[in-house]
Amino acid sequence: MREIRGAVIEAAGRPTSIETLRLDDPRPGEVLVRMTASGVCHSDLHVRDGDWERPGPIVLGHEGAGVIEAVGAGLDPSVVGRAVALSWYAPCLRCRECQRGRQWLCQGSPSLRHRQADGTTRLERADGSPVLAYLSIGTFAEAQVVPATAVVPMPDGVPPEVAALIGCGVSTGVGAVLKTAEVPAGSTVAIIGLGGVGLSCVMGAVLAGAGRIVVDVSRAKLDLAGELGATHWVQADPSNPQATVDGIRGAAGDGGPDFVFEAIGTPTTIAQAVAALPPGGTAVLVGLTRFGEVASFEPFPFVDGGRRILGSNYGSAVAAIDFPRYADAYLAGRLPIERLIDRRLPLDDLEDAFDRLRAGQAARQVVVFD
C-alpha cells in the first residue's frame, strides 16, 4: 500500500478536492500504473457539474497515460516499466459484444461500476472508507490500480500527453470518422464543435481523404482546425441556428455534406447536424448530452431522403489494436495530436481547468504529473 494524491468529488455536482489517499497493491488481473499525464475531458466536467449522476466519493479522470510499476498475480512481470495509455472502457473479453469484436459495447466491463472486476476498489481514505475510481481508472491521481484490459503499451517515442489523448479524445474523434462512419475518400465532412474530440474528427477526416468543413463559435478554434487540415469553416451564431445550417450547406455544395459529425452534445447542435444533411447523408452523433435531454428533427424529409443517424461510442475503439495504430500515425507525422494541447497544468489547478472548459476556452488541457 502507498499514499497518493488524487482529485476526489463526494458526489456528482460537487467541486473536486485534492486529497491524500491510500492505494492498495494490485490483485490478480490488475496493474499498478504511475500516472504521467491526464487530459481534462468534457465527460469529467459532466460529472463535476452534476449533468451525469455518478456514485461517490470518486477520483475523477479517464484520459490517462502512465508507466507500469507492478502487476498482480498471473500477469507477466516483464511489462513493468512500460509506458502505457489507458482505456476508459476495460473490456471483459467474455460477453457477447466482446466476442463479436465490439469491445466498445462490452456489457461486462468493470468500468460501468467504477470498481475493479471483483467489485471492490483499491482506494481508501485515511479512515479506511472506500473511494471509487472513475471508469475504473480515475486518472486524476498520482497512481492507480486498473484492470489489465485497460492497459495498452505505447511505442517508444510517444510523449505521455499524446498517449493520454489517444486514450480518449483522439480515439473517439478519429475513430468516429475512420471506424464508425467509415468515411470514403472524396466525401464532404462537416464537424460541429471543435474541442479535443471535434478537432480529432478533423484529423480523422484528413486521414480519410475527405473535404473538411468545421463549425464553432470560437475563431481561435476555427483557425486551429485550419492548421490541422480543415478546408472551409463556418463561424456559428448561437442566436441563429438556421444560419449555421445554411452556412454548412453552402460550404459543402451539392445540397450539404455527406457526413456531419456533431461533437458537442446539445439538442440544438444535434438538430443542426441532421438539418444540414442532403439526401443520403449521415449524421454521426459523437458528443454526449446531459442525462434526460431530448433532441428532435422533422421525420418526413429524414425518411424521404434516406438520411441516417449513427451513434459513435469511443470511436468504435478496440483499444489494444487502435491505440498503437494511432500512436504509429502520430510518430509518422500523419496525426499531429500534440497540436490539440493548449495547456499543461498541475493537479492542483484542476478546478481552473474545468472553468476554462465550461467557458469553451480550451481545446485539450492536460494534467502533467512529476
Secondary structure, DSSP 8 states (H G I E B T S, - for coil): -EEEEEEEESSTTS--EEEEEEE----TTEEEEEEEEEEE-HHHHHHHTTSS---SSEE---SEEEEEEEE-TTS-GGGTT-EEEE-SS---S-SHHHHTT-GGG-SS-GGGTTS-TTS--SEE-TTS-EEEEGGGT--SBSEEEEEGGGEEE--TT--HHHHHHIIIIIHHHHHIIIIIS---TT-EEEEE--SHHHHHHHHHHHHHT-EEEEEES-HHHHHHHHHHT--EEEE--TT-HHHHHHHHHHHH-TTS-SEEEE-S--HHHHHHHHHT--TT-EEEE-S---TT------HHHHHHTT-EEEE-SGGG--HHHHHHHHHHHHHTTS--GGGGEEEEE-GGGHHHHHHHHHTT--SEEEEE--
